[in-house]
Amino acid sequence: MSKYFLKGTSKETAVRKADPDAVEVATPAPRTGGFFSFRYSYTEFLSQGGRTRVKAKQTRLEDGKLSTEAFEGDLDGNAYDEVVRHAQQQVLGQTAWLLRSLPWLLPPMRGTRSERE
């Protein structure tokens, strides 16, 4: 018995050549700005006198071009509460996910609470 499970057929099929126009190879765009790029963004929400003040700034260096954008604006006071609530939900969700993944590190519980008392 052969050590290979696949068996060849007595008829061999001819290998056909691929049409060079059938496949289009994508070439990456040339990068003229060098090997270094970065992005920095900053957003600040302040609650002052029942209004929400928003400040945002973005700076990036891509393809040798440095660009900066800045924004300031005022919103209704409820916007601050919504942003804080959303941020807290994200942090709590990520913390809950992390805590659910850690029980395998804890020693197994032996018996129930009533048995230990």
Short mmCIF file of the C-alpha atoms (twelve columns), coordinates in Angstrom:
data_MODEL
# 
_entry.id   MODEL 
# 
loop_
_atom_site.group_PDB 
_atom_site.id 
_atom_site.type_symbol 
_atom_site.label_atom_id 
_atom_site.label_alt_id 
_atom_site.label_comp_id 
_atom_site.label_asym_id 
_atom_site.label_seq_id 
_atom_site.Cartn_x 
_atom_site.Cartn_y 
_atom_site.Cartn_z 
_atom_site.pdbx_PDB_model_num 
ATOM 1   C CA . MET A 1   0.000   0.000  0.000   1 
ATOM 2   C CA . SER A 2   1.276   3.418  -0.885  1 
ATOM 3   C CA . LYS A 3   1.985   5.938  1.805   1 
ATOM 4   C CA . TYR A 4   0.093   8.537  -0.230  1 
ATOM 5   C CA . PHE A 5   -3.679  8.504  -0.113  1 
ATOM 6   C CA . LEU A 6   -4.196  10.248 -3.432  1 
ATOM 7   C CA . LYS A 7   -4.045  8.165  -6.537  1 
ATOM 8   C CA . GLY A 8   -3.246  9.512  -9.939  1 
ATOM 9   C CA . THR A 9   -5.344  8.605  -12.939 1 
ATOM 10  C CA . SER A 10  -3.940  6.911  -15.942 1 
ATOM 11  C CA . LYS A 11  -4.975  9.849  -18.074 1 
ATOM 12  C CA . GLU A 12  -2.836  12.867 -17.527 1 
ATOM 13  C CA . THR A 13  -4.444  16.202 -18.170 1 
ATOM 14  C CA . ALA A 14  -2.490  18.774 -20.042 1 
ATOM 15  C CA . VAL A 15  -1.614  21.955 -18.246 1 
ATOM 16  C CA . ARG A 16  -2.832  24.937 -20.150 1 
ATOM 17  C CA . LYS A 17  -1.131  28.279 -20.106 1 
ATOM 18  C CA . ALA A 18  -2.900  31.190 -18.467 1 
ATOM 19  C CA . ASP A 19  -3.882  34.127 -20.577 1 
ATOM 20  C CA . PRO A 20  -1.665  37.034 -19.430 1 
ATOM 21  C CA . ASP A 21  -4.519  39.493 -20.017 1 
ATOM 22  C CA . ALA A 22  -6.902  37.512 -17.789 1 
ATOM 23  C CA . VAL A 23  -5.117  38.470 -14.572 1 
ATOM 24  C CA . GLU A 24  -4.340  42.044 -13.677 1 
ATOM 25  C CA . VAL A 25  -1.631  42.498 -11.093 1 
ATOM 26  C CA . ALA A 26  -2.060  45.548 -8.899  1 
ATOM 27  C CA . THR A 27  1.081   47.564 -8.386  1 
ATOM 28  C CA . PRO A 28  1.448   49.618 -5.210  1 
ATOM 29  C CA . ALA A 29  1.445   53.372 -5.585  1 
ATOM 30  C CA . PRO A 30  4.902   54.872 -5.249  1 
ATOM 31  C CA . ARG A 31  5.506   56.620 -1.947  1 
ATOM 32  C CA . THR A 32  7.349   59.847 -2.418  1 
ATOM 33  C CA . GLY A 33  7.310   61.019 1.198   1 
ATOM 34  C CA . GLY A 34  9.781   58.567 2.631   1 
ATOM 35  C CA . PHE A 35  9.254   55.891 5.202   1 
ATOM 36  C CA . PHE A 36  7.942   57.995 8.102   1 
ATOM 37  C CA . SER A 37  4.372   59.147 8.650   1 
ATOM 38  C CA . PHE A 38  2.277   59.932 11.697  1 
ATOM 39  C CA . ARG A 39  -1.144  61.151 12.826  1 
ATOM 40  C CA . TYR A 40  -2.036  62.989 15.997  1 
ATOM 41  C CA . SER A 41  -5.531  63.960 17.070  1 
ATOM 42  C CA . TYR A 42  -6.820  65.712 20.155  1 
ATOM 43  C CA . THR A 43  -10.421 66.331 21.197  1 
ATOM 44  C CA . GLU A 44  -11.547 68.153 24.316  1 
ATOM 45  C CA . PHE A 45  -15.070 68.536 25.706  1 
ATOM 46  C CA . LEU A 46  -15.667 71.171 28.394  1 
ATOM 47  C CA . SER A 47  -18.873 71.868 30.263  1 
ATOM 48  C CA . GLN A 48  -19.162 75.555 31.110  1 
ATOM 49  C CA . GLY A 49  -22.301 77.377 32.182  1 
ATOM 50  C CA . GLY A 50  -24.748 74.816 30.791  1 
ATOM 51  C CA . ARG A 51  -23.004 74.768 27.396  1 
ATOM 52  C CA . THR A 52  -20.564 72.240 25.949  1 
ATOM 53  C CA . ARG A 53  -17.403 73.607 24.362  1 
ATOM 54  C CA . VAL A 54  -15.645 71.343 21.859  1 
ATOM 55  C CA . LYS A 55  -12.043 71.743 20.713  1 
ATOM 56  C CA . ALA A 56  -10.453 69.374 18.231  1 
ATOM 57  C CA . LYS A 57  -7.085  69.324 16.510  1 
ATOM 58  C CA . GLN A 58  -5.537  66.937 13.989  1 
ATOM 59  C CA . THR A 59  -1.984  66.959 12.708  1 
ATOM 60  C CA . ARG A 60  -0.589  64.477 10.225  1 
ATOM 61  C CA . LEU A 61  2.490   63.917 8.145   1 
ATOM 62  C CA . GLU A 62  1.803   61.759 5.113   1 
ATOM 63  C CA . ASP A 63  3.682   61.546 1.834   1 
ATOM 64  C CA . GLY A 64  5.986   64.356 2.906   1 
ATOM 65  C CA . LYS A 65  3.097   66.755 3.521   1 
ATOM 66  C CA . LEU A 66  2.402   68.194 6.973   1 
ATOM 67  C CA . SER A 67  -1.197  69.285 7.527   1 
ATOM 68  C CA . THR A 68  -3.043  70.584 10.573  1 
ATOM 69  C CA . GLU A 69  -6.764  71.074 11.172  1 
ATOM 70  C CA . ALA A 70  -8.375  72.735 14.181  1 
ATOM 71  C CA . PHE A 71  -12.005 73.130 15.239  1 
ATOM 72  C CA . GLU A 72  -13.783 74.918 18.083  1 
ATOM 73  C CA . GLY A 73  -17.496 75.109 18.712  1 
ATOM 74  C CA . ASP A 74  -20.277 75.343 21.274  1 
ATOM 75  C CA . LEU A 75  -23.042 72.788 21.734  1 
ATOM 76  C CA . ASP A 76  -26.010 72.278 24.022  1 
ATOM 77  C CA . GLY A 77  -25.145 71.225 27.587  1 
ATOM 78  C CA . ASN A 78  -26.618 67.753 27.048  1 
ATOM 79  C CA . ALA A 79  -23.890 66.945 24.531  1 
ATOM 80  C CA . TYR A 80  -21.289 66.789 27.314  1 
ATOM 81  C CA . ASP A 81  -23.425 64.357 29.328  1 
ATOM 82  C CA . GLU A 82  -23.899 62.124 26.273  1 
ATOM 83  C CA . VAL A 83  -20.166 62.063 25.480  1 
ATOM 84  C CA . VAL A 84  -19.267 61.206 29.077  1 
ATOM 85  C CA . ARG A 85  -21.945 58.487 29.226  1 
ATOM 86  C CA . HIS A 86  -20.715 56.974 25.949  1 
ATOM 87  C CA . ALA A 87  -17.076 56.982 27.134  1 
ATOM 88  C CA . GLN A 88  -18.058 55.356 30.437  1 
ATOM 89  C CA . GLN A 89  -20.024 52.641 28.615  1 
ATOM 90  C CA . GLN A 90  -17.019 51.862 26.410  1 
ATOM 91  C CA . VAL A 91  -14.653 51.632 29.386  1 
ATOM 92  C CA . LEU A 92  -17.097 49.483 31.380  1 
ATOM 93  C CA . GLY A 93  -17.714 47.209 28.400  1 
ATOM 94  C CA . GLN A 94  -14.004 46.658 27.844  1 
ATOM 95  C CA . THR A 95  -13.432 46.103 31.569  1 
ATOM 96  C CA . ALA A 96  -16.251 43.535 31.712  1 
ATOM 97  C CA . TRP A 97  -14.794 41.715 28.702  1 
ATOM 98  C CA . LEU A 98  -11.373 41.635 30.364  1 
ATOM 99  C CA . LEU A 99  -12.775 40.361 33.668  1 
ATOM 100 C CA . ARG A 100 -14.770 37.629 31.888  1 
ATOM 101 C CA . SER A 101 -11.549 36.374 30.294  1 
ATOM 102 C CA . LEU A 102 -9.609  36.128 33.584  1 
ATOM 103 C CA . PRO A 103 -11.426 33.463 35.681  1 
ATOM 104 C CA . TRP A 104 -9.176  30.698 34.368  1 
ATOM 105 C CA . LEU A 105 -6.319  32.372 36.299  1 
ATOM 106 C CA . LEU A 106 -8.131  32.006 39.628  1 
ATOM 107 C CA . PRO A 107 -7.975  28.829 41.704  1 
ATOM 108 C CA . PRO A 108 -11.098 26.665 41.470  1 
ATOM 109 C CA . MET A 109 -13.737 27.191 44.160  1 
ATOM 110 C CA . ARG A 110 -14.135 24.250 46.476  1 
ATOM 111 C CA . GLY A 111 -17.668 23.630 47.606  1 
ATOM 112 C CA . THR A 112 -20.482 26.099 47.999  1 
ATOM 113 C CA . ARG A 113 -20.694 28.928 50.502  1 
ATOM 114 C CA . SER A 114 -22.917 26.953 52.856  1 
ATOM 115 C CA . GLU A 115 -20.401 24.060 52.905  1 
ATOM 116 C CA . ARG A 116 -17.539 26.392 53.880  1 
ATOM 117 C CA . GLU A 117 -19.402 27.880 56.874  1 
# 
